[in-house]
Amino acid sequence: MSEMQVATMAGTMLVLLAYWVGLFVGRVRHSVLVARHLQRATDYQRAVDDLDWWCGHTSPHARLIARHLKAIGEGTGYNSGTPVADEACHVSGLREQLNRLDHPMNINNRPARG
């Protein structure tokens, strides 16, 4: 073999080795990232289940509180004004949402019957 062929073969082996190391590092980083997200999801699920247990049943109140905690904890967007529906919002909006669940109003702002 000539020196050129040996150098080419060594370079090819070095490139393949670097590629395989890169794949391995990428898989390790990905698994750490997935594990972190799964832990967050488990923590949120546990918090919602605890709120449901505390309320005594599956509660829309617990879901609103959990949505609020998720928006604040992850830094995702939330409504800073008066909430229109059940979107994530500031504490004052959350209070209003919880009051709406406790005291539902119809379209004409009269208390619901029944």
Biopython code that builds the backbone (N, CA, C, O; Angstrom):
import numpy as np
from Bio.PDB.StructureBuilder import StructureBuilder

atoms = [
    (1, "MET", "N", (0.830, -1.182, 0.000)),
    (1, "MET", "CA", (0.000, 0.000, 0.000)),
    (1, "MET", "C", (0.875, 1.246, 0.000)),
    (1, "MET", "O", (1.939, 1.295, 0.617)),
    (2, "SER", "N", (0.401, 2.209, -0.690)),
    (2, "SER", "CA", (1.148, 3.462, -0.745)),
    (2, "SER", "C", (0.789, 4.324, 0.472)),
    (2, "SER", "O", (-0.183, 4.048, 1.177)),
    (3, "GLU", "N", (1.559, 5.333, 0.698)),
    (3, "GLU", "CA", (1.310, 6.230, 1.828)),
    (3, "GLU", "C", (-0.030, 6.948, 1.666)),
    (3, "GLU", "O", (-0.706, 7.231, 2.656)),
    (4, "MET", "N", (-0.407, 7.238, 0.449)),
    (4, "MET", "CA", (-1.669, 7.928, 0.176)),
    (4, "MET", "C", (-2.847, 7.042, 0.558)),
    (4, "MET", "O", (-3.817, 7.522, 1.146)),
    (5, "GLN", "N", (-2.778, 5.779, 0.239)),
    (5, "GLN", "CA", (-3.869, 4.864, 0.584)),
    (5, "GLN", "C", (-3.978, 4.686, 2.098)),
    (5, "GLN", "O", (-5.085, 4.633, 2.633)),
    (6, "VAL", "N", (-2.868, 4.594, 2.778)),
    (6, "VAL", "CA", (-2.874, 4.457, 4.242)),
    (6, "VAL", "C", (-3.460, 5.722, 4.875)),
    (6, "VAL", "O", (-4.268, 5.630, 5.800)),
    (7, "ALA", "N", (-3.073, 6.864, 4.403)),
    (7, "ALA", "CA", (-3.593, 8.132, 4.930)),
    (7, "ALA", "C", (-5.094, 8.255, 4.660)),
    (7, "ALA", "O", (-5.843, 8.714, 5.523)),
    (8, "THR", "N", (-5.529, 7.852, 3.483)),
    (8, "THR", "CA", (-6.958, 7.890, 3.154)),
    (8, "THR", "C", (-7.739, 6.947, 4.042)),
    (8, "THR", "O", (-8.803, 7.312, 4.540)),
    (9, "MET", "N", (-7.229, 5.729, 4.254)),
    (9, "MET", "CA", (-7.901, 4.756, 5.096)),
    (9, "MET", "C", (-7.956, 5.248, 6.546)),
    (9, "MET", "O", (-8.987, 5.112, 7.205)),
    (10, "ALA", "N", (-6.859, 5.817, 7.043)),
    (10, "ALA", "CA", (-6.836, 6.339, 8.409)),
    (10, "ALA", "C", (-7.809, 7.512, 8.547)),
    (10, "ALA", "O", (-8.514, 7.608, 9.551)),
    (11, "GLY", "N", (-7.855, 8.389, 7.569)),
    (11, "GLY", "CA", (-8.791, 9.521, 7.587)),
    (11, "GLY", "C", (-10.232, 9.059, 7.564)),
    (11, "GLY", "O", (-11.074, 9.610, 8.273)),
    (12, "THR", "N", (-10.528, 8.042, 6.749)),
    (12, "THR", "CA", (-11.882, 7.493, 6.679)),
    (12, "THR", "C", (-12.280, 6.886, 8.012)),
    (12, "THR", "O", (-13.400, 7.089, 8.481)),
    (13, "MET", "N", (-11.368, 6.142, 8.624)),
    (13, "MET", "CA", (-11.669, 5.532, 9.920)),
    (13, "MET", "C", (-11.888, 6.609, 10.990)),
    (13, "MET", "O", (-12.763, 6.466, 11.844)),
    (14, "LEU", "N", (-11.100, 7.679, 10.945)),
    (14, "LEU", "CA", (-11.243, 8.769, 11.900)),
    (14, "LEU", "C", (-12.590, 9.478, 11.721)),
    (14, "LEU", "O", (-13.250, 9.809, 12.706)),
    (15, "VAL", "N", (-12.991, 9.706, 10.493)),
    (15, "VAL", "CA", (-14.290, 10.347, 10.219)),
    (15, "VAL", "C", (-15.429, 9.452, 10.699)),
    (15, "VAL", "O", (-16.370, 9.940, 11.324)),
    (16, "LEU", "N", (-15.357, 8.145, 10.416)),
    (16, "LEU", "CA", (-16.399, 7.226, 10.891)),
    (16, "LEU", "C", (-16.453, 7.172, 12.411)),
    (16, "LEU", "O", (-17.536, 7.145, 12.995)),
    (17, "LEU", "N", (-15.296, 7.156, 13.052)),
    (17, "LEU", "CA", (-15.255, 7.151, 14.513)),
    (17, "LEU", "C", (-15.892, 8.420, 15.078)),
    (17, "LEU", "O", (-16.672, 8.354, 16.029)),
    (18, "ALA", "N", (-15.565, 9.567, 14.499)),
    (18, "ALA", "CA", (-16.158, 10.833, 14.947)),
    (18, "ALA", "C", (-17.668, 10.831, 14.731)),
    (18, "ALA", "O", (-18.409, 11.344, 15.570)),
    (19, "TYR", "N", (-18.133, 10.266, 13.628)),
    (19, "TYR", "CA", (-19.565, 10.171, 13.346)),
    (19, "TYR", "C", (-20.265, 9.313, 14.395)),
    (19, "TYR", "O", (-21.317, 9.697, 14.907)),
    (20, "TRP", "N", (-19.694, 8.162, 14.717)),
    (20, "TRP", "CA", (-20.301, 7.266, 15.701)),
    (20, "TRP", "C", (-20.305, 7.880, 17.101)),
    (20, "TRP", "O", (-21.266, 7.715, 17.852)),
    (21, "VAL", "N", (-19.244, 8.580, 17.445)),
    (21, "VAL", "CA", (-19.202, 9.266, 18.738)),
    (21, "VAL", "C", (-20.276, 10.356, 18.777)),
    (21, "VAL", "O", (-20.946, 10.530, 19.795)),
    (22, "GLY", "N", (-20.440, 11.077, 17.691)),
    (22, "GLY", "CA", (-21.479, 12.099, 17.606)),
    (22, "GLY", "C", (-22.872, 11.510, 17.756)),
    (22, "GLY", "O", (-23.722, 12.080, 18.439)),
    (23, "LEU", "N", (-23.104, 10.374, 17.120)),
    (23, "LEU", "CA", (-24.402, 9.705, 17.272)),
    (23, "LEU", "C", (-24.645, 9.296, 18.723)),
    (23, "LEU", "O", (-25.740, 9.477, 19.254)),
    (24, "PHE", "N", (-23.617, 8.744, 19.354)),
    (24, "PHE", "CA", (-23.752, 8.312, 20.742)),
    (24, "PHE", "C", (-24.044, 9.490, 21.665)),
    (24, "PHE", "O", (-24.924, 9.404, 22.522)),
    (25, "VAL", "N", (-23.313, 10.587, 21.496)),
    (25, "VAL", "CA", (-23.532, 11.775, 22.329)),
    (25, "VAL", "C", (-24.927, 12.342, 22.088)),
    (25, "VAL", "O", (-25.596, 12.767, 23.030)),
    (26, "GLY", "N", (-25.364, 12.352, 20.849)),
    (26, "GLY", "CA", (-26.709, 12.833, 20.536)),
    (26, "GLY", "C", (-27.789, 11.993, 21.185)),
    (26, "GLY", "O", (-28.777, 12.529, 21.686)),
    (27, "ARG", "N", (-27.612, 10.683, 21.181)),
    (27, "ARG", "CA", (-28.596, 9.808, 21.822)),
    (27, "ARG", "C", (-28.626, 10.005, 23.326)),
    (27, "ARG", "O", (-29.695, 9.992, 23.935)),
    (28, "VAL", "N", (-27.465, 10.186, 23.924)),
    (28, "VAL", "CA", (-27.413, 10.416, 25.371)),
    (28, "VAL", "C", (-28.099, 11.736, 25.720)),
    (28, "VAL", "O", (-28.898, 11.791, 26.655)),
    (29, "ARG", "N", (-27.792, 12.791, 24.981)),
    (29, "ARG", "CA", (-28.442, 14.083, 25.239)),
    (29, "ARG", "C", (-29.953, 13.997, 25.041)),
    (29, "ARG", "O", (-30.721, 14.556, 25.824)),
    (30, "HIS", "N", (-30.369, 13.300, 24.001)),
    (30, "HIS", "CA", (-31.799, 13.152, 23.743)),
    (30, "HIS", "C", (-32.487, 12.387, 24.873)),
    (30, "HIS", "O", (-33.579, 12.761, 25.300)),
    (31, "SER", "N", (-31.861, 11.333, 25.350)),
    (31, "SER", "CA", (-32.477, 10.559, 26.429)),
    (31, "SER", "C", (-32.575, 11.373, 27.714)),
    (31, "SER", "O", (-33.544, 11.234, 28.460)),
    (32, "VAL", "N", (-31.576, 12.225, 27.984)),
    (32, "VAL", "CA", (-31.639, 13.093, 29.159)),
    (32, "VAL", "C", (-32.771, 14.106, 29.006)),
    (32, "VAL", "O", (-33.502, 14.367, 29.961)),
    (33, "LEU", "N", (-32.919, 14.667, 27.827)),
    (33, "LEU", "CA", (-33.985, 15.629, 27.564)),
    (33, "LEU", "C", (-35.355, 14.980, 27.698)),
    (33, "LEU", "O", (-36.262, 15.559, 28.297)),
    (34, "VAL", "N", (-35.508, 13.795, 27.150)),
    (34, "VAL", "CA", (-36.785, 13.076, 27.247)),
    (34, "VAL", "C", (-37.092, 12.739, 28.701)),
    (34, "VAL", "O", (-38.231, 12.876, 29.148)),
    (35, "ALA", "N", (-36.081, 12.301, 29.434)),
    (35, "ALA", "CA", (-36.291, 11.975, 30.850)),
    (35, "ALA", "C", (-36.735, 13.210, 31.636)),
    (35, "ALA", "O", (-37.601, 13.116, 32.506)),
    (36, "ARG", "N", (-36.148, 14.356, 31.332)),
    (36, "ARG", "CA", (-36.539, 15.595, 32.019)),
    (36, "ARG", "C", (-37.989, 15.962, 31.711)),
    (36, "ARG", "O", (-38.738, 16.342, 32.611)),
    (37, "HIS", "N", (-38.386, 15.851, 30.448)),
    (37, "HIS", "CA", (-39.767, 16.170, 30.075)),
    (37, "HIS", "C", (-40.749, 15.165, 30.671)),
    (37, "HIS", "O", (-41.838, 15.548, 31.099)),
    (38, "LEU", "N", (-40.386, 13.911, 30.703)),
    (38, "LEU", "CA", (-41.255, 12.921, 31.324)),
    (38, "LEU", "C", (-41.405, 13.169, 32.818)),
    (38, "LEU", "O", (-42.484, 12.962, 33.373)),
    (39, "GLN", "N", (-40.341, 13.607, 33.474)),
    (39, "GLN", "CA", (-40.429, 13.921, 34.903)),
    (39, "GLN", "C", (-41.352, 15.111, 35.128)),
    (39, "GLN", "O", (-42.152, 15.105, 36.063)),
    (40, "ARG", "N", (-41.247, 16.131, 34.281)),
    (40, "ARG", "CA", (-42.161, 17.280, 34.397)),
    (40, "ARG", "C", (-43.602, 16.851, 34.199)),
    (40, "ARG", "O", (-44.481, 17.249, 34.963)),
    (41, "ALA", "N", (-43.849, 16.045, 33.181)),
    (41, "ALA", "CA", (-45.209, 15.581, 32.921)),
    (41, "ALA", "C", (-45.737, 14.769, 34.097)),
    (41, "ALA", "O", (-46.900, 14.906, 34.477)),
    (42, "THR", "N", (-44.894, 13.932, 34.669)),
    (42, "THR", "CA", (-45.303, 13.137, 35.828)),
    (42, "THR", "C", (-45.606, 14.047, 37.014)),
    (42, "THR", "O", (-46.575, 13.820, 37.737)),
    (43, "ASP", "N", (-44.779, 15.080, 37.218)),
    (43, "ASP", "CA", (-45.018, 16.009, 38.319)),
    (43, "ASP", "C", (-46.335, 16.758, 38.146)),
    (43, "ASP", "O", (-47.086, 16.926, 39.107)),
    (44, "TYR", "N", (-46.621, 17.210, 36.915)),
    (44, "TYR", "CA", (-47.892, 17.886, 36.669)),
    (44, "TYR", "C", (-49.066, 16.936, 36.879)),
    (44, "TYR", "O", (-50.074, 17.313, 37.478)),
    (45, "GLN", "N", (-48.935, 15.710, 36.389)),
    (45, "GLN", "CA", (-50.018, 14.745, 36.557)),
    (45, "GLN", "C", (-50.245, 14.461, 38.040)),
    (45, "GLN", "O", (-51.386, 14.356, 38.490)),
    (46, "ARG", "N", (-49.162, 14.337, 38.791)),
    (46, "ARG", "CA", (-49.277, 14.091, 40.229)),
    (46, "ARG", "C", (-49.949, 15.273, 40.922)),
    (46, "ARG", "O", (-50.773, 15.076, 41.815)),
    (47, "ALA", "N", (-49.604, 16.501, 40.520)),
    (47, "ALA", "CA", (-50.217, 17.687, 41.114)),
    (47, "ALA", "C", (-51.712, 17.727, 40.823)),
    (47, "ALA", "O", (-52.508, 18.033, 41.710)),
    (48, "VAL", "N", (-52.095, 17.422, 39.598)),
    (48, "VAL", "CA", (-53.521, 17.415, 39.241)),
    (48, "VAL", "C", (-54.245, 16.311, 39.998)),
    (48, "VAL", "O", (-55.353, 16.527, 40.488)),
    (49, "ASP", "N", (-53.644, 15.139, 40.100)),
    (49, "ASP", "CA", (-54.272, 14.043, 40.847)),
    (49, "ASP", "C", (-54.423, 14.400, 42.324)),
    (49, "ASP", "O", (-55.437, 14.073, 42.941)),
    (50, "ASP", "N", (-53.418, 15.069, 42.893)),
    (50, "ASP", "CA", (-53.515, 15.501, 44.288)),
    (50, "ASP", "C", (-54.640, 16.501, 44.471)),
    (50, "ASP", "O", (-55.386, 16.433, 45.447)),
    (51, "LEU", "N", (-54.762, 17.441, 43.522)),
    (51, "LEU", "CA", (-55.862, 18.404, 43.609)),
    (51, "LEU", "C", (-57.213, 17.711, 43.468)),
    (51, "LEU", "O", (-58.164, 18.047, 44.175)),
    (52, "ASP", "N", (-57.298, 16.746, 42.556)),
    (52, "ASP", "CA", (-58.546, 15.992, 42.409)),
    (52, "ASP", "C", (-58.881, 15.254, 43.695)),
    (52, "ASP", "O", (-60.034, 15.241, 44.125)),
    (53, "TRP", "N", (-57.872, 14.638, 44.311)),
    (53, "TRP", "CA", (-58.109, 13.893, 45.544)),
    (53, "TRP", "C", (-58.533, 14.847, 46.658)),
    (53, "TRP", "O", (-59.422, 14.534, 47.450)),
    (54, "TRP", "N", (-57.891, 16.011, 46.712)),
    (54, "TRP", "CA", (-58.224, 16.985, 47.741)),
    (54, "TRP", "C", (-59.661, 17.487, 47.572)),
    (54, "TRP", "O", (-60.380, 17.687, 48.551)),
    (55, "CYS", "N", (-60.066, 17.686, 46.306)),
    (55, "CYS", "CA", (-61.441, 18.137, 46.048)),
    (55, "CYS", "C", (-62.447, 17.007, 46.251)),
    (55, "CYS", "O", (-63.636, 17.271, 46.435)),
    (56, "GLY", "N", (-61.999, 15.772, 46.220)),
    (56, "GLY", "CA", (-62.891, 14.646, 46.447)),
    (56, "GLY", "C", (-63.451, 14.037, 45.180)),
    (56, "GLY", "O", (-64.158, 13.031, 45.249)),
    (57, "HIS", "N", (-63.163, 14.604, 44.039)),
    (57, "HIS", "CA", (-63.667, 14.088, 42.762)),
    (57, "HIS", "C", (-62.854, 14.726, 41.645)),
    (57, "HIS", "O", (-62.049, 15.624, 41.891)),
    (58, "THR", "N", (-63.062, 14.264, 40.425)),
    (58, "THR", "CA", (-62.416, 14.907, 39.295)),
    (58, "THR", "C", (-63.001, 16.302, 39.176)),
    (58, "THR", "O", (-64.205, 16.471, 38.984)),
    (59, "SER", "N", (-62.156, 17.274, 39.289)),
    (59, "SER", "CA", (-62.629, 18.640, 39.460)),
    (59, "SER", "C", (-62.170, 19.536, 38.321)),
    (59, "SER", "O", (-60.989, 19.538, 37.975)),
    (60, "PRO", "N", (-63.094, 20.305, 37.730)),
    (60, "PRO", "CA", (-62.651, 21.307, 36.753)),
    (60, "PRO", "C", (-61.820, 22.399, 37.437)),
    (60, "PRO", "O", (-60.991, 23.044, 36.795)),
    (61, "HIS", "N", (-62.044, 22.603, 38.738)),
    (61, "HIS", "CA", (-61.244, 23.565, 39.487)),
    (61, "HIS", "C", (-59.775, 23.140, 39.476)),
    (61, "HIS", "O", (-58.881, 23.955, 39.252)),
    (62, "ALA", "N", (-59.546, 21.851, 39.722)),
    (62, "ALA", "CA", (-58.172, 21.339, 39.746)),
    (62, "ALA", "C", (-57.517, 21.493, 38.378)),
    (62, "ALA", "O", (-56.329, 21.805, 38.292)),
    (63, "ARG", "N", (-58.273, 21.279, 37.317)),
    (63, "ARG", "CA", (-57.708, 21.410, 35.967)),
    (63, "ARG", "C", (-57.302, 22.852, 35.689)),
    (63, "ARG", "O", (-56.253, 23.096, 35.092)),
    (64, "LEU", "N", (-58.133, 23.822, 36.120)),
    (64, "LEU", "CA", (-57.781, 25.226, 35.921)),
    (64, "LEU", "C", (-56.527, 25.597, 36.712)),
    (64, "LEU", "O", (-55.649, 26.295, 36.205)),
    (65, "ILE", "N", (-56.453, 25.125, 37.959)),
    (65, "ILE", "CA", (-55.289, 25.423, 38.786)),
    (65, "ILE", "C", (-54.045, 24.786, 38.184)),
    (65, "ILE", "O", (-52.983, 25.409, 38.153)),
    (66, "ALA", "N", (-54.164, 23.552, 37.705)),
    (66, "ALA", "CA", (-53.020, 22.878, 37.089)),
    (66, "ALA", "C", (-52.576, 23.598, 35.818)),
    (66, "ALA", "O", (-51.379, 23.705, 35.555)),
    (67, "ARG", "N", (-53.528, 24.091, 35.030)),
    (67, "ARG", "CA", (-53.177, 24.835, 33.814)),
    (67, "ARG", "C", (-52.431, 26.115, 34.183)),
    (67, "ARG", "O", (-51.473, 26.503, 33.515)),
    (68, "HIS", "N", (-52.887, 26.771, 35.265)),
    (68, "HIS", "CA", (-52.212, 27.975, 35.739)),
    (68, "HIS", "C", (-50.783, 27.645, 36.191)),
    (68, "HIS", "O", (-49.842, 28.353, 35.834)),
    (69, "LEU", "N", (-50.623, 26.584, 36.966)),
    (69, "LEU", "CA", (-49.294, 26.187, 37.439)),
    (69, "LEU", "C", (-48.368, 25.850, 36.276)),
    (69, "LEU", "O", (-47.188, 26.199, 36.294)),
    (70, "LYS", "N", (-48.897, 25.184, 35.281)),
    (70, "LYS", "CA", (-48.079, 24.825, 34.125)),
    (70, "LYS", "C", (-47.630, 26.065, 33.366)),
    (70, "LYS", "O", (-46.469, 26.164, 32.969)),
    (71, "ALA", "N", (-48.539, 27.009, 33.164)),
    (71, "ALA", "CA", (-48.187, 28.229, 32.422)),
    (71, "ALA", "C", (-47.138, 29.035, 33.167)),
    (71, "ALA", "O", (-46.209, 29.562, 32.554)),
    (72, "ILE", "N", (-47.274, 29.136, 34.475)),
    (72, "ILE", "CA", (-46.309, 29.897, 35.260)),
    (72, "ILE", "C", (-44.994, 29.127, 35.366)),
    (72, "ILE", "O", (-43.922, 29.714, 35.220)),
    (73, "GLY", "N", (-45.065, 27.830, 35.617)),
    (73, "GLY", "CA", (-43.869, 27.020, 35.818)),
    (73, "GLY", "C", (-43.019, 26.874, 34.575)),
    (73, "GLY", "O", (-41.792, 26.859, 34.666)),
    (74, "GLU", "N", (-43.640, 26.767, 33.426)),
    (74, "GLU", "CA", (-42.887, 26.592, 32.190)),
    (74, "GLU", "C", (-42.657, 27.892, 31.449)),
    (74, "GLU", "O", (-41.947, 27.925, 30.444)),
    (75, "GLY", "N", (-43.256, 28.963, 31.944)),
    (75, "GLY", "CA", (-43.050, 30.246, 31.292)),
    (75, "GLY", "C", (-43.765, 30.372, 29.960)),
    (75, "GLY", "O", (-43.379, 31.191, 29.126)),
    (76, "THR", "N", (-44.799, 29.577, 29.749)),
    (76, "THR", "CA", (-45.561, 29.686, 28.510)),
    (76, "THR", "C", (-46.509, 30.877, 28.592)),
    (76, "THR", "O", (-46.686, 31.461, 29.661)),
    (77, "GLY", "N", (-47.098, 31.225, 27.498)),
    (77, "GLY", "CA", (-47.978, 32.374, 27.460)),
    (77, "GLY", "C", (-49.246, 32.168, 28.264)),
    (77, "GLY", "O", (-49.785, 31.065, 28.347)),
    (78, "TYR", "N", (-49.704, 33.255, 28.849)),
    (78, "TYR", "CA", (-50.978, 33.204, 29.554)),
    (78, "TYR", "C", (-51.652, 34.555, 29.422)),
    (78, "TYR", "O", (-51.008, 35.564, 29.134)),
    (79, "ASN", "N", (-52.953, 34.561, 29.637)),
    (79, "ASN", "CA", (-53.766, 35.754, 29.489)),
    (79, "ASN", "C", (-53.551, 36.648, 30.709)),
    (79, "ASN", "O", (-53.754, 36.206, 31.840)),
    (80, "SER", "N", (-53.147, 37.882, 30.496)),
    (80, "SER", "CA", (-52.920, 38.781, 31.624)),
    (80, "SER", "C", (-54.140, 39.629, 31.932)),
    (80, "SER", "O", (-54.154, 40.366, 32.919)),
    (81, "GLY", "N", (-55.158, 39.532, 31.098)),
    (81, "GLY", "CA", (-56.365, 40.306, 31.329)),
    (81, "GLY", "C", (-57.478, 39.439, 31.889)),
    (81, "GLY", "O", (-57.229, 38.408, 32.515)),
    (82, "THR", "N", (-58.701, 39.869, 31.655)),
    (82, "THR", "CA", (-59.859, 39.107, 32.093)),
    (82, "THR", "C", (-60.014, 37.895, 31.196)),
    (82, "THR", "O", (-60.069, 38.038, 29.975)),
    (83, "PRO", "N", (-60.085, 36.700, 31.776)),
    (83, "PRO", "CA", (-60.190, 35.494, 30.947)),
    (83, "PRO", "C", (-61.551, 35.380, 30.285)),
    (83, "PRO", "O", (-62.579, 35.673, 30.896)),
    (84, "VAL", "N", (-61.547, 34.954, 29.041)),
    (84, "VAL", "CA", (-62.786, 34.772, 28.303)),
    (84, "VAL", "C", (-63.282, 33.341, 28.468)),
    (84, "VAL", "O", (-64.467, 33.110, 28.706)),
    (85, "ALA", "N", (-62.385, 32.400, 28.341)),
    (85, "ALA", "CA", (-62.754, 30.986, 28.473)),
    (85, "ALA", "C", (-61.949, 30.400, 29.626)),
    (85, "ALA", "O", (-61.828, 31.011, 30.687)),
    (86, "ASP", "N", (-61.402, 29.213, 29.407)),
    (86, "ASP", "CA", (-60.633, 28.574, 30.479)),
    (86, "ASP", "C", (-59.146, 28.556, 30.174)),
    (86, "ASP", "O", (-58.457, 27.588, 30.495)),
    (87, "GLU", "N", (-58.641, 29.630, 29.549)),
    (87, "GLU", "CA", (-57.219, 29.712, 29.237)),
    (87, "GLU", "C", (-56.407, 29.999, 30.498)),
    (87, "GLU", "O", (-56.947, 30.441, 31.512)),
    (88, "ALA", "N", (-55.123, 29.746, 30.418)),
    (88, "ALA", "CA", (-54.230, 30.038, 31.531)),
    (88, "ALA", "C", (-54.126, 31.551, 31.695)),
    (88, "ALA", "O", (-54.067, 32.286, 30.709)),
    (89, "CYS", "N", (-54.104, 32.015, 32.950)),
    (89, "CYS", "CA", (-54.089, 33.445, 33.199)),
    (89, "CYS", "C", (-53.439, 33.735, 34.553)),
    (89, "CYS", "O", (-53.032, 32.821, 35.270)),
    (90, "HIS", "N", (-53.351, 35.039, 34.890)),
    (90, "HIS", "CA", (-52.817, 35.459, 36.185)),
    (90, "HIS", "C", (-53.725, 34.970, 37.312)),
    (90, "HIS", "O", (-54.809, 34.441, 37.065)),
    (91, "VAL", "N", (-53.273, 35.152, 38.537)),
    (91, "VAL", "CA", (-54.028, 34.680, 39.697)),
    (91, "VAL", "C", (-55.390, 35.347, 39.784)),
    (91, "VAL", "O", (-56.372, 34.686, 40.123)),
    (92, "SER", "N", (-55.477, 36.634, 39.489)),
    (92, "SER", "CA", (-56.770, 37.316, 39.557)),
    (92, "SER", "C", (-57.743, 36.743, 38.528)),
    (92, "SER", "O", (-58.932, 36.593, 38.810)),
    (93, "GLY", "N", (-57.240, 36.424, 37.345)),
    (93, "GLY", "CA", (-58.096, 35.792, 36.341)),
    (93, "GLY", "C", (-58.477, 34.386, 36.737)),
    (93, "GLY", "O", (-59.597, 33.947, 36.473)),
    (94, "LEU", "N", (-57.557, 33.671, 37.370)),
    (94, "LEU", "CA", (-57.848, 32.325, 37.859)),
    (94, "LEU", "C", (-58.948, 32.378, 38.916)),
    (94, "LEU", "O", (-59.840, 31.531, 38.940)),
    (95, "ARG", "N", (-58.875, 33.375, 39.781)),
    (95, "ARG", "CA", (-59.919, 33.543, 40.797)),
    (95, "ARG", "C", (-61.279, 33.746, 40.126)),
    (95, "ARG", "O", (-62.283, 33.173, 40.549)),
    (96, "GLU", "N", (-61.297, 34.571, 39.074)),
    (96, "GLU", "CA", (-62.558, 34.806, 38.365)),
    (96, "GLU", "C", (-63.065, 33.532, 37.692)),
    (96, "GLU", "O", (-64.264, 33.251, 37.710)),
    (97, "GLN", "N", (-62.145, 32.758, 37.098)),
    (97, "GLN", "CA", (-62.545, 31.498, 36.469)),
    (97, "GLN", "C", (-63.136, 30.540, 37.498)),
    (97, "GLN", "O", (-64.156, 29.901, 37.240)),
    (98, "LEU", "N", (-62.499, 30.440, 38.659)),
    (98, "LEU", "CA", (-63.007, 29.549, 39.705)),
    (98, "LEU", "C", (-64.365, 30.022, 40.209)),
    (98, "LEU", "O", (-65.234, 29.202, 40.503)),
    (99, "ASN", "N", (-64.558, 31.339, 40.313)),
    (99, "ASN", "CA", (-65.868, 31.864, 40.710)),
    (99, "ASN", "C", (-66.929, 31.544, 39.664)),
    (99, "ASN", "O", (-68.073, 31.252, 40.012)),
    (100, "ARG", "N", (-66.561, 31.598, 38.389)),
    (100, "ARG", "CA", (-67.515, 31.242, 37.326)),
    (100, "ARG", "C", (-67.943, 29.790, 37.443)),
    (100, "ARG", "O", (-69.104, 29.457, 37.204)),
    (101, "LEU", "N", (-67.003, 28.925, 37.813)),
    (101, "LEU", "CA", (-67.376, 27.516, 37.980)),
    (101, "LEU", "C", (-68.320, 27.336, 39.159)),
    (101, "LEU", "O", (-69.234, 26.513, 39.110)),
    (102, "ASP", "N", (-68.097, 28.112, 40.227)),
    (102, "ASP", "CA", (-68.942, 27.992, 41.416)),
    (102, "ASP", "C", (-70.291, 28.668, 41.230)),
    (102, "ASP", "O", (-71.298, 28.217, 41.776)),
    (103, "HIS", "N", (-70.311, 29.749, 40.461)),
    (103, "HIS", "CA", (-71.546, 30.517, 40.256)),
    (103, "HIS", "C", (-71.744, 30.758, 38.765)),
    (103, "HIS", "O", (-71.479, 31.861, 38.289)),
    (104, "PRO", "N", (-72.204, 29.752, 38.010)),
    (104, "PRO", "CA", (-72.339, 29.925, 36.553)),
    (104, "PRO", "C", (-73.406, 30.959, 36.209)),
    (104, "PRO", "O", (-74.435, 31.062, 36.877)),
    (105, "MET", "N", (-73.137, 31.716, 35.157)),
    (105, "MET", "CA", (-74.073, 32.732, 34.682)),
    (105, "MET", "C", (-74.436, 32.403, 33.237)),
    (105, "MET", "O", (-73.617, 31.870, 32.489)),
    (106, "ASN", "N", (-75.663, 32.722, 32.853)),
    (106, "ASN", "CA", (-76.028, 32.515, 31.455)),
    (106, "ASN", "C", (-75.651, 33.744, 30.639)),
    (106, "ASN", "O", (-74.994, 34.647, 31.157)),
    (107, "ILE", "N", (-76.052, 33.794, 29.389)),
    (107, "ILE", "CA", (-75.645, 34.869, 28.481)),
    (107, "ILE", "C", (-76.130, 36.230, 28.974)),
    (107, "ILE", "O", (-75.439, 37.230, 28.776)),
    (108, "ASN", "N", (-77.290, 36.293, 29.605)),
    (108, "ASN", "CA", (-77.870, 37.570, 30.046)),
    (108, "ASN", "C", (-77.369, 37.988, 31.429)),
    (108, "ASN", "O", (-77.936, 38.899, 32.031)),
    (109, "ASN", "N", (-76.327, 37.347, 31.941)),
    (109, "ASN", "CA", (-75.740, 37.635, 33.254)),
    (109, "ASN", "C", (-76.725, 37.418, 34.394)),
    (109, "ASN", "O", (-76.634, 38.082, 35.427)),
    (110, "ARG", "N", (-77.647, 36.514, 34.222)),
    (110, "ARG", "CA", (-78.530, 36.123, 35.303)),
    (110, "ARG", "C", (-78.067, 34.781, 35.834)),
    (110, "ARG", "O", (-77.557, 33.957, 35.076)),
    (111, "PRO", "N", (-78.240, 34.550, 37.139)),
    (111, "PRO", "CA", (-77.816, 33.247, 37.672)),
    (111, "PRO", "C", (-78.537, 32.105, 36.970)),
    (111, "PRO", "O", (-79.723, 32.196, 36.654)),
    (112, "ALA", "N", (-77.797, 31.036, 36.735)),
    (112, "ALA", "CA", (-78.383, 29.876, 36.070)),
    (112, "ALA", "C", (-79.403, 29.211, 36.974)),
    (112, "ALA", "O", (-79.240, 29.174, 38.193)),
    (113, "ARG", "N", (-80.448, 28.692, 36.369)),
    (113, "ARG", "CA", (-81.486, 28.011, 37.149)),
    (113, "ARG", "C", (-81.094, 26.579, 37.398)),
    (113, "ARG", "O", (-80.362, 25.952, 36.632)),
    (114, "GLY", "N", (-81.603, 26.098, 38.480)),
    (114, "GLY", "CA", (-81.543, 24.695, 38.652)),
    (114, "GLY", "C", (-80.563, 24.071, 39.480)),
    (114, "GLY", "O", (-80.547, 22.846, 39.601)),
]
sb = StructureBuilder()
sb.init_structure("model")
sb.init_model(0)
sb.init_chain("A")
sb.init_seg("    ")
for serial, (resi, resn, name, xyz) in enumerate(atoms, 1):
    if name == "N":
        sb.init_residue(resn, " ", resi, " ")
    sb.init_atom(name, np.array(xyz, "f"), 0.0, 1.0, " ", f" {name:<3s}", serial, name[0])
structure = sb.get_structure()
